[in-house]
Amino acid sequence: MQHTYIIGEIGQNHNGSVDIAKLIIDLASREVVDGYFNASYPGIDAVKLTKRDLNQELSQSEMNRVYDSPHAFGKTYGEHRRFLELSDEQHFEIYKYAKSKNLEFVETLCAIGTLSVLKLFTPDKLKVASRDLTNIPLLEALSETKLPIILSTGMGGKKEIDDALQTITKRHSNISILHCVSQYPTEPQNVNLNTIKYLLKNYGNYTIGYSDHTIGISTPVAAVAMGARIIEKHITIDRRLKGTDQAGSLGPDGVYRMVRDIRLIDNSMGVEDIFISEGVIQAKQKLERSIASNKKIVKGSVVRENDIQMLSPGIGFKWTDRHKVIGRVAAEDISANEIILSKHLK
């Protein structure tokens, strides 16, 4: 069984509440149970938060812009962002809670100032948001930590990817690259899953994955079948909650179904070969055809080709072995429409 690394992105879906973030972590920590085959599969592997430094985030005019969205948590966009921003200590509390649930913790750091959280804890991985793929000073600072880095490519092409890699690989090469489309939600015609093949071909020395912003679960599941080894998806406890990302996220049922289907794909990929699997042997014996009589064959008579046909089950001679039957003498009477076995022939 291969294992796809699934990241449940909390992002800003905590709505400024540590308690809501913990509830989302509870959701992410559920394992998948397959009652039919009496099997269980791992759930989500990691959760992800985003840390902004509002002093290094937006222009002053943008911070002061009136924000009249139904999802606004403040009168201006700056007030909205401040409401949603958790402190370093709150990130640490959520990190510890994720660890208590046996989840890894990924942190998207959006500015050099946000590296202050590293004084309190060490995330398992750092994420570079699509918009910061060209933020070379930030990439340099993140690479200096020597922590594994995940690059999201939603706003970049080959040059931007190559420039980012050139910056980070000066210090380490523990890098993952996620195909991403920065449209929220992403329209199907813009997904272009074949980019995963391109990344595997051109950046195969790195782990390749997919960060999804589509509605539903079909696209991330398909991405796994195409070779993505990391899947990132927004998750929430209730898609009806206030917040710009909530409606486009997966709620509890969607999370469970996505993880279930990805784990089933993980378990289904197998090896690049063709063979009869152990689970098929019983069906093969029951359903495959064998050489059988089409009329009563009397003891002592010679079996001719017009005496035989093909019937199930598949426990006897195959048609390619008919030379082992035709021309042989019947050792006993063979009833019509019965499988001809070795014991029936002299």
Summary of the structure (lengths in Angstrom):
residues: 346
radius of gyration: 29.7
end to end distance: 48.4
largest distance: 102.9
contacts: 1059
relative contact order: 0.11
helix: 37%
strand: 20%
